[in-house]
Amino acid sequence: MENEARLNNQDISILNVIIGTPESRMGAVRAGLLFGEHLSDILAVDSVKMSGKYDEQTLRELSIDSPIYKIPSKTMLRDLFKYIIGSEHNYSNALIWTKLDPPKPLESYDFVHIHNAIPLAGMVSVALSCRAAGVPYCVTMHGISKIPELPESMGMSRPVKLAFQFGFLRPYWWVLKNATHLFALSEGDVKTVRQRFPNQSISILPNGVEPNPPQPDAPIIVADEFGIKSSTPILLFVGKLIPSKGIDDLLAAFERLNEDTRLLIVGPTENQSYVDRIKRMPHADYLGYVDQPLLDTLYQRADLFVFPTRSDVFPLVTLEAMAAQTPVVTTEVGGLPEQITDKTGILVPPESPTKLTAALEELLADEKLRSEMGTNAIARVREQFSWRSVVERAATEYKRMYSDCDNSPEITSTRGK
C-alpha cells in the first residue's frame, strides 16, 4: 500500500538520462527526450542530456516544455584516438564520456533511467556513477539486436573486431548485467538479452508517438515548397542514407516503378555518391534534414512511407508515418513486424528491390486500400504506441522495482529515506 501511495502521489523520483553524441538529434535521442516529457505528466522526473550542437533546435521542434539539464560531452579521448588512428575510422564516438551532474543530488532519485548506448563511454560513465551512489538504474536498449551485426555492417578488420569485442561489448554487457531492469523495444530484443542473461529482469517498452493531427493544407504546403501537384503520388523515406537503412534497395525499386510518382528522401548522409545518384534520377528529390513541423507535413502528404531497412530494432519513423495515417511499406526485420500488420501496410524481405517494387505498385494502384490502411494505422498508434500508454507501462515497472528494491538490504541502506 505504501508503494502504491508513493506512485499515485508522484513521490517516486526518476532521473531520465539521454545519452548521445554531440551531433546526434534523431532516433533514440528524440525518443528519450519525449519519454521524459510525457513521463513528467504522471511522475516526478528530471531529464538530463549529454550536450549537443542541435539541442536547442531539437527541443524546439519536439515542443519540449519541461526543463532539460545539460551534462557535458567530453570528447578529449575521441579526439586523441582520431589523431593517433586516423580520421577515416568512425569508431571513436564511442569514447565520448560524461559526468552525471543532475539538478538534485544523485542519491535523492529512486531510479536512473538511461536511454541509448552510443557513445558507449557516456553510458558506462553514467552507470558507474549510479553504482557509486548506490542508486539503481534501468536501461532502455535502443539497438541491442544490431550489436552483434556491427563488425560486419561496419566492415571491421580482424584487429578492430577483436578490439570491439573487448573494448565495446564487454563494458556494454557489464552495464546491462548490473541494471535493475532492462526495457526492450521488441520481442527480438528480449530474446537477445535472454540468451546472455537468462535471469535479468526485462520487459517490453516500445517507442511512443503522438497522433499527427490532419493538416488539410499539407498538399498546398508541399506544392509551394517543392512544386509537386496535389494529384501526384508521393513516396517518402526518412532515415540516414547508409546501406543498412536500405537506401540502395529503395533507389533500385523506384527505378523499376512504372507509376508516375515522386520520391522524397529526408535524412543526413555521409556519402555524397547517394546524393549525386538521387540528383540524376527523374522524379526523386533529396531534401537533407528537415525540421519536425515540415516533416509532419510530409508524413501527412505522402501516399506511402517506404522504409526498406536491412537492419533495425524499433524505428520511430515508421510509427510517425502511421500516426499521420500513412500506410507503410517496410521490411521483416527487428521489431517492425510488431509495428506493421497487413491492415496497416506491407512487409517485404530485406534486400529485395523486386518485391519492394511489387508492394509499391500494389498500393499505388489501390487508393481505397491505402485509405483503409491509413485509418487502421492511426488507430493502432492510439491503442498500442501512444506516449501516454508507454509511460504508464514504465510507471508500472517503476512501482514493481521500488517494491523489489525495498526488499534489497543493499539498496535500502543507501536510499537514506
N, C-alpha and C positions, 0 to 999 in steps of 0.2 A: 504493500500500500504506500509506503514511504517513497519508493522509487517511482510509482505511478504519479504520485503527487508532484514529485520533482519535475517529471516530464511535462505534466499539464501546466505547471506554474512557470515553465521556461527556465527552470533553475539549472538544468543540465547545460554546461558551458562547453562550446565547441570552438576550437581554433582550426579554421579551414585554410589549408596551405596549398597554394598553387605553384608548382614547380614549372619553370620554363626558361628557355634560353632568351637572351636579350632581344632576339629577332622574332621570336615566336608570338603569333597572335591568332592562331587558328586552333581547331580541334580541341584537344584536351585542356588547353588554357582557357578557352571560351567556356567549355563545359564546367570547369572548376569555378570560374567566376559566377556563372549563372546558378550553379548549385548553391553557392554561399548566399547569393542574393535571395533565392526562394526559400532556403532553409531559415533565413532570418525572420521569416513570417511566422514561424512556429517555435523556434528555439533561440536561445542566446548564442550568437555567433559573431566571431571576429574573423575576417578574411585577410590573409597576408599573401603577397605575391612577390616572387623574385622580380626585381625591377627590369623593365624592358623599354626599348625605344618607342614602341607603339602603344604604351599603356593608356595614355590619355585618350587617344583616338578610339581604342578598343572599348574602354569604359563608356565613352560617349555613344558609340554605336550600339552597345548592348543595353543602354539605358540603365546602367548600374547606379542605384541611388545610395546604397549602403557604403560606408567608408571602406576603402581598400588600402591597407597599410603595406608600404613597400619594405621589403628586405633586400639586402644587396645581392647583386650578381657579381661574384668575384671571379675575374677572368684571367688572373695572372698565370695560373697553371696552364690554362688553354693556350695563351699567347706564347708561353715558353715552349710548350710542346710543338706548336706550329712553327716556331723559329728553328727548333732543332730538327724536326722530322720533315718539314716542308709543307707548304700551303695546299698541295694537291690532295692531302689526306683530310677527310672530313669527319674524323672520329674525335677530334679534340673538344667538341662542345660538351662531351660527357664529363669534362674536368671542371666545368664551371660550378662553383660551390656557393654556399650562402651561410649567413649567420642568422639563426632564428631569433628574431627580436620582435616579439608581439607587443601589442599595446598594453597588456597586463602581464604580470609575472607568469611565466610558463606553468608554474605549479598550480595556478588558480584555475586552469582548464581541466575539465573532466576527460576530454579526449582531444587528440590532434588528428585531423583527417587530411591525409596527404593525397594530392592529385598529381598524377603523371610521374614518369621515371626519367625524363630527359630534361635537363642534364642529370646524369646519374649521381655525380658528386653532390649536387644540390639535394637530391632525395636522401642520400646517405647521411649528409650533414644534419638534416632535419631529424632523421630517425635517431642519430646519436645524441642529439640534444634532448629528445624525448626520453631516451633511456637514462641519460644522466640525471634528468629531473624526476624520474620515476612517474612520468605521465604516459599512459597507454596511448598508442597510436593505431589508426587503421589506414588502409590504403585503397583507393580506387585505382585499379590496374588498367590504365589506358594502354593497350598494346601488348599484353603479355604473350598472346598467341603468336605474335610476329617475331618475338625474341629469338626463338631457335632458327628462324629463317634469315636473320640478319647477315651472317657470314656469307651466304650465297648471294642474297639480293644486293649486298653492297660490294660484291666482288673482292672479298678479303683474300689476301695472300695467306699462305700457311703460317708464317710467323705472326701475322696480325690476328689470325683465327685463334692461335694459342694465347696471345695477349688478351683477346676478347674473352676467352674462357676464364682466365684468372683475374683480369682487371675489371671486367664488366659483370659477367654472370655471377661470380661468387659474391660480390657485395650486393648485387641485386637480390639474389636468393636470401642473403642474410637479412635484408630489410623485410622481405615478405615473411620469412620464418619467424621473426620476432614481433610481427604485428599482432595486436589483439584480435583483429578481424580484417578480412580482405573482402572488398567489394569487386565483383567481376561484372563485366559488361554483358557477357553472354554465357550460354551453356558451354561453349567451346573453351572459354577461359577457365571455367570451373574444372573441366576435365584436365586441362594443363596443370593447374595447381594441385589437384588431387593426385596426379601421377608422382609429383615430387614431395608434397606434404599431405599425406593421407588424412592426418588428424587436424589440419588447420581449419579454423573457423572461417567460413566463407559463405557468401550469399550473392545473388544477382541483383545488381543495381544499375540499370541502363542509363545512358544519357537521356536527358529530357529535352523537350522543345515546347514552345507555346504555339497554339494555332495562329496562323498568319491571316489576319482579317482580310476579306475580299477587297481588292482595290479595283473598282470599275475603270479607273483611268490608267491602269497598267499598260494596256495596248497603246494609249496615246503617249505615255511617257517613253516607252521603248521606241515608238515610231519617231518621236522627236530626237531622242538620244542617239539612235543607231540607224534610222531611216528604214525600218522594217515595217512593211504593211501589216495591218491587223489580220489580214487573211492568210499571211504566210506562216506555216507551221514552224515552231522553234524547238530545237533540241538544245538542252542546257547541260553543261558539265561544270562542276565546281570541284576543284582539288588541285594539288600540286602537280605540275607537269613532269612526272617521273614515270619510268616504266612500271613500277609496282601499282600505280593508280590506273593502269590500263590505257594510257593516252595513245599508245601505238595502235591498240585494238580499236579504240574509238575512231581514230582518223581513217584506218583501213575500212572499217564498217561504213563510215559516212561516204567514203569514195565509191562504195558499191551501191549506195541508195539511188533509186531512180526517181524518188519523190522530189518535188520542188520544196525543199526545206532550207532552214538557216540553222547553222550550228554556232552557238555562243560558248566560248571556253573561258572560264574565270579561274584565276589562281596564279600563284607565283611559279616561277621556273628558274632552274639553274642551268638550263640547256637551251641556248639560243637557236639550235637547229630545229627544235619543235616550233618555235615562233616563226622561223623562216618557212617551214613547211606549211603551217596554217595560212600564212600570207599568200602562198601560191595556190591555195585551194579556193575555188569559187564557192561562195555562199558560206564560208567559215570565217569567224572573227575571233581573234584573241584579245580579251579585254583586260588581262592582267588582274590586279587586285581591285575590287570594287567595295565600297563601304556597305554596311549592313542594310541601310534603307533601300539603296538601289538593288542590292542582292535580293531583298524581299520582293521587290517589284519584278525582278527577272524570274524568280520562282513562280510568281503569280501568272506572268505572261507566257511562260514556257508551256508547250503542249506535252512534252515528255522530259523527264530528268534522266540523263544517261550517265551511268557511273560503272564502267566495266573494270572495276578494280581487280587486281590479281592477288592482293594480299591486304586484308583489313580486319578490324576487330568488330567495331560497332559504330560506324561513321555517323557523324552528326548531320552531314549534308543531305543524306537520304531522308532522315527524319524531317529536316527543314523543308524539303520538297513535298513530302507527304502533308506537312502542316499547311502548305499552300494549295492543297487539293490537286497536286500534280502527280500523275502516275509515274512510277519509277521502273526503269529497266536497268538491272544491275546483275551481279554475279553471285554464284552459290558459294561464297567464301565467308569465313568468320561468322559473325552474328547476323549477317544480312538475311538469311532465311528466317531469323526470329523477328525481323522487322517487316519484311515484304512477304505478302501472301499472294495467291493467284487472284485475289479480289482487289489488290492494290497495285499490281504491276507484274512484271515478268522477270524471272531469274534465268540466267543462261550460264553455261560453263565459262570459267575464266579462260582468257587467251583463245577465244573463238569468235573472230570477227564475222564469220559467215552466219553463225547462229544469232549473233548480235544484230546483224542487218535484218535477218528474218523477223526478229522480235519487233524491231523498229517499224518495219513495213507493215506488220500485222496491226499494230496500234495506230499508226498514221492513217491507215485505211478505214478505221472504225471509230468515228467521233463519239458515238454513243457509248462504246466500251470505255473509251478514255474518260468520259464524264462519270460513268459509274465507278471506275477505279478511283478517280479523284475524290468522289464523295466518300467512298469506303476508306480511303487513305486518311483523311482528316478525322473521320470517326475513330479510326484505330489509334491515331495520335492522342485524341482526347481520352480514350479508355485506358491505353497502356503506357503512353510515353509523355504525359503532361508533367511539367516540373513539379506541380503540386503532388501528384501521385508518387513521384520519385523521392522527394524529400520526406514525405510521410513514411515511406518504406525505410528510409535511412533513420528517421527518428525512432521507429520501432526497434531497429537493431541497436541504436544507442541505449535505449531503455534496457534491452536484454544484456548488453555489455556492461552497463552500470551495475546491474544486479550481480552479474558474474564477478565483476571487479570487487564488489563489496565482500565477496566470499574469498577473495585472494589476500592473504596477510601481507604479501609483498607490496601490493598496490595500495591497500587500505592504509598501511603505515606511512606512505609517502603523500597521501592526499592532504593531510593537515586540515580536514574539515570536521 
